[in-house]
């Protein structure tokens, strides 16, 4: 079983990847697939991070 700290590290890395993707894409609305591809994440994962509050 993975160590909890390593799981949180992955969470932070994925969150930063989504934020960087949004910054790179610029202002406005973007398709989920464009964000996911830019973040190098599956669409479902990108969607989860975009929906998180």
C-alpha positions as a printed Julia matrix, in Angstrom:
53×3 Matrix{Float64}:
   0.0    0.0     0.0
   1.42   3.43   -0.96
   2.51   5.74    1.81
  -0.09   8.51    2.48
   2.54  11.23    1.94
   3.28   9.85   -1.52
  -0.43   9.95   -2.37
  -0.7   13.58   -1.32
   2.41  14.34   -3.37
   0.69  12.92   -6.45
  -2.4   14.98   -5.67
  -0.37  18.17   -5.45
   1.5   17.35   -8.67
  -1.74  16.7   -10.55
  -3.32  19.88   -9.2
  -0.32  21.91  -10.32
  -0.43  20.2   -13.73
  -4.06  21.25  -14.2
  -3.33  24.83  -13.06
  -0.35  25.06  -15.42
  -2.47  23.71  -18.26
  -5.11  26.37  -17.63
  -2.45  29.08  -17.49
  -0.86  27.85  -20.73
  -4.19  27.74  -22.52
  -4.97  31.32  -21.5
  -8.17  33.09  -20.56
 -11.56  31.8   -21.6
 -13.26  28.46  -21.76
 -11.42  25.38  -23.0
 -12.57  21.85  -23.82
 -11.81  19.28  -21.15
  -9.75  17.29  -23.62
  -7.47  20.28  -24.27
  -6.9   20.78  -20.53
  -6.31  17.06  -19.95
  -3.86  16.8   -22.85
  -1.96  19.89  -21.74
  -1.78  18.52  -18.18
  -0.84  15.07  -19.48
  -3.67  13.5   -17.47
  -6.62  11.3   -18.42
  -9.77  13.32  -19.08
 -11.55  11.74  -16.09
  -8.74  12.81  -13.75
  -8.67  16.36  -15.11
 -12.44  16.53  -14.74
 -12.24  15.44  -11.09
  -9.66  18.12  -10.32
 -11.68  20.8   -12.09
 -14.8   19.83  -10.12
 -13.06  19.72   -6.71
 -13.95  22.46   -4.27
